[in-house]
């Protein structure tokens, strides 16, 4: 959801905006493979083409600090989900064991928050559930955080959707 919101606010997210998942697999794969030459090349291309750009890659937070130096004015934004909501989603869409799901999700949230707070760049943690229920406040805060003034918050608000069936199908293919 955050990637789609950023795209609507004017941040190029490196994917076809019609994509439900909006992951830039090209840059994500280069980062995961720690291919310095490819990373430098991809970042240079994006820096040349776009004033503001970003990418989405879940579960990359644990290694984020090792690649921040590649980026111009980096900031990191991450959703934090309600552990029970995560357990229900994982149980329904991925067949995960529900019984231990909330505890596992809470532990992952704890690790995520620790990593985010330790980063040497501006960070924003977003409560997914609060973003869905307080859309205008969330989008206003998000646009200010990324430095986009006079953002079209109405357009961005139209991109907020909780648990889109298409997203759930597409995201399971990428895991």
C-alpha positions in Angstrom: 0.0 0.0 0.0 2.8 2.5 0.9 4.5 2.0 -2.5 1.3 2.7 -4.3 0.7 5.8 -2.1 4.2 7.1 -2.8 3.7 6.6 -6.5 0.5 8.6 -6.3 2.3 11.3 -4.4 4.9 11.6 -7.2 7.7 9.3 -6.2 8.7 7.0 -9.1 8.6 3.5 -7.6 10.3 1.7 -10.5 7.4 -0.5 -11.5 4.4 -0.3 -13.8 1.9 1.7 -11.6 -0.8 -0.9 -12.6 1.2 -3.6 -10.8 -0.6 -4.6 -7.6 2.6 -5.4 -5.7 4.9 -2.6 -7.0 8.2 -4.3 -6.2 11.2 -3.2 -8.3 12.7 -6.6 -8.6 15.7 -5.4 -10.6 17.1 -3.2 -7.9 15.9 -5.5 -5.1 17.7 -8.5 -6.6 20.9 -6.5 -7.1 20.8 -5.5 -3.5 20.2 -9.0 -2.2 23.0 -10.3 -4.4 25.2 -7.4 -3.2 26.3 -6.8 -6.8 28.0 -3.4 -6.4 28.5 -2.7 -10.1 24.8 -3.4 -10.9 23.6 -1.4 -7.9 25.7 1.6 -8.8 24.5 1.4 -12.4 20.8 1.1 -11.5 21.0 3.9 -8.9 22.8 6.2 -11.4 20.1 5.6 -14.0 17.3 6.3 -11.6 19.1 9.4 -10.2 19.5 10.7 -13.7 15.8 10.1 -14.7 14.0 11.0 -11.5 14.3 13.7 -8.8 12.4 11.4 -6.4 12.4 7.7 -6.7 12.1 4.7 -4.4 11.7 1.0 -4.3 9.9 -1.6 -2.2 11.3 -4.8 -1.0 9.8 -6.5 2.1 12.2 -8.1 4.6 15.2 -6.2 3.3 15.3 -4.1 6.5 17.9 -6.3 8.3 20.6 -5.4 5.7 19.4 -1.8 4.9 22.3 -0.1 6.6 24.8 -1.9 4.4 23.5 -0.3 1.2 22.3 3.2 2.2 25.5 4.7 0.9 24.5 4.0 -2.7 21.5 6.4 -2.5 21.1 10.1 -2.8 19.3 11.5 0.2 17.9 8.1 1.4 15.0 7.7 3.8 13.3 4.5 4.8 9.6 3.9 5.3 8.2 0.7 6.7 4.7 -0.5 7.5 4.1 -2.2 10.9 1.1 -4.5 10.9 -1.0 -5.7 13.7 0.4 -9.2 14.6 -3.1 -10.7 14.7 -3.9 -9.3 11.2 -0.6 -10.7 9.9 -1.3 -14.1 11.4 -4.8 -14.2 9.8 -3.5 -13.1 6.4 -0.7 -15.6 6.4 -3.0 -18.4 7.5 -5.6 -17.6 4.8 -3.4 -16.7 1.9 -0.3 -18.7 2.5 -1.5 -21.7 4.6 0.7 -20.7 7.5 0.1 -22.1 11.0 -2.2 -19.7 12.7 -1.6 -20.8 16.3 2.0 -19.4 16.5 1.4 -16.7 13.9 0.7 -13.7 16.2 3.8 -14.4 18.4 6.0 -14.8 15.3 4.6 -11.6 13.8 5.1 -9.7 17.0 8.8 -10.8 17.1 9.3 -9.7 13.5 7.7 -6.3 14.3 10.1 -5.9 17.3 13.1 -6.7 15.1 11.9 -4.3 12.4 11.4 -1.5 14.8 14.9 -2.0 16.3 16.5 -2.0 12.9 14.6 1.1 11.8 15.5 3.1 14.9 19.2 2.3 14.5 19.4 3.5 10.9 21.5 6.7 10.3 18.9 8.2 7.9 15.4 9.6 8.4 12.9 6.8 9.0 9.1 6.5 9.2 7.2 3.7 10.7 3.7 3.4 9.5 0.9 1.6 11.4 -0.9 0.0 8.4 -4.1 -0.2 10.3 -4.0 3.4 11.4 -3.1 4.5 7.8 -6.2 2.7 6.5 -8.5 4.3 9.1 -6.9 7.8 9.3 -6.1 8.2 5.6 -5.8 12.0 5.3 -3.5 12.3 8.4 -1.3 9.5 7.2 -0.9 10.8 3.7 -0.3 14.3 4.9 2.5 13.0 7.2 3.9 10.8 4.5 4.1 13.6 1.9 5.8 15.9 4.5 8.2 13.2 5.4 9.3 12.7 1.8 9.4 16.5 1.1 6.7 16.7 -1.4 4.7 19.9 -1.0 1.2 20.5 -2.5 0.7 16.8 -2.9 -2.6 15.6 -4.4 -3.8 13.8 -1.3 -7.1 13.0 -2.8 -5.5 11.0 -5.6 -3.2 9.3 -3.1 -6.2 8.5 -0.9 -7.8 6.7 -3.8 -4.8 4.2 -3.7 -5.5 3.1 -0.1 -7.1 -0.3 -0.1 -6.9 -2.8 2.7 -6.1 -6.4 1.6 -6.8 -6.2 -2.1 -7.5 -9.7 -3.4 -5.2 -9.0 -6.5 -2.4 -7.9 -4.2 -2.7 -11.1 -2.1 -2.5 -13.3 -5.2 0.4 -11.4 -6.7 2.4 -11.1 -3.4 2.3 -14.9 -2.9 4.0 -15.4 -6.2 7.0 -13.2 -5.2 7.7 -14.8 -1.8 
